[in-house]
Amino acid sequence: MYHIEPEFIEQYHLKHHVSLMPSTHHLLMAHGAGASTSHPFFAQLIPLLNQNGCHVWTFDFAYMVKALSEEKKRPPAKLPLLIKEYESVIGVVRQLIGTASLWIGGKSMGARVACHVANQDNVAHDIEGVYALGYPFHPVGKPDKLRLEVLQATSTPIFICQGERDAFGNVNDISHYSLPEHIKVAFIHDGDHSFIPRKSSGRDIMQNLKEVADLLSTYVHR
């Protein structure tokens, strides 16, 4: 078991979710803009990743830690601060896991921040790549305001799991984007931004999350 300083746990709620089999593959996972890593989305997905041989490290950005302590919603901090905080967490996790494989990413905003972090010269050598659980390609209802530049600025491998109906970039939107070869996008059947399908699809959320876990774990183990 890794030792994490209590002060760091208090600051970022850093937690280690242990793989159910011997593994040297680690995923660092951050949350989206509006909900922490205590959200049911993570509670459902992480055990599936653990079963597939992935250690998962979760953390909350400082603004979310404060929001939880105050029991009220707070807007995300500015992007430069989020990048700095993510870098700090990488530094701690890298010290704990040594030379093991480390992928950074998260859900929505957390994934977007991780993509920016991957472009930092002091971080690139510490990670294998980036993964995104619902990348926010554009704001909801604003398909022309694309967030592609950060994806195109790095040669680091990026793996994106995207719901086919994601309001931040659906399968039809993304088919028109020019994405570099190092970016792989896998579409989850009838999923929304949290991969939730409609009942008419014949799928349920756990089926979709299992597909996400299988695709992501296969990619990082490749």
Steps between C-alpha positions, in 0.01 A plus 500: 500500500631842406549765768342834414556797728181592686541864398494404133194280548324790669601741224402284201311196635758275330395132513649179367256241366700179481504266200354156571797336329874568495549805280746775415238710318366809675227746400484845661140620484352848550134602507286722279403859574192436711548180701785352705658156474254383767226512233333162421653512151842431651369251756355294213789530255807462720433142622466394136843648427645332811363167377680559170839547663516877535591686817293820516597816686225760547525857622288812527618845396528744789189697400296178521650409837387841626156461345455166676613639834262796467220282360435740215585516132802696384616577144824338383825684552673655200675259264861601593432417867334170411804409289734583788297292744490203263878522460540494879295182528700336221819578691375326813360196318818459294707494820272230642488268197858537381549408135159333453280601206295815568212630288334828592146609421153512642145590425415801281679804646746275681598346167534840338733616776704180464546571129643842586723343765637253246632795298714623789868419444552405866224237488524331160774257609298390807196365313417240237201689363163661566149356511169686491163383627280730296728769358330844485572571135281811521262666748144372493306672221816664359641251249712769331704574815731201468762388751720315255820701525622333819439157346691591186792657689639179648644177365404318821251215439143603588215251538146641511183312596208707375127440522340497157248763620743710706380863499864612524586323175294218351593241241379719212691805625824311545483336158568845350802580718857466381669303779864387494583130481611486865140571611269200515124550554273211602125564496275352768163385368223760549688652794463858618780701667503248787448203263137457611296341216130538433275209596403464134863410420471168681808588707545612860764713671695206642532340159636824361738555791631145463569578135685816604707306754579223251602742225711720727676216681577327169647820362730572796612135514579485129 
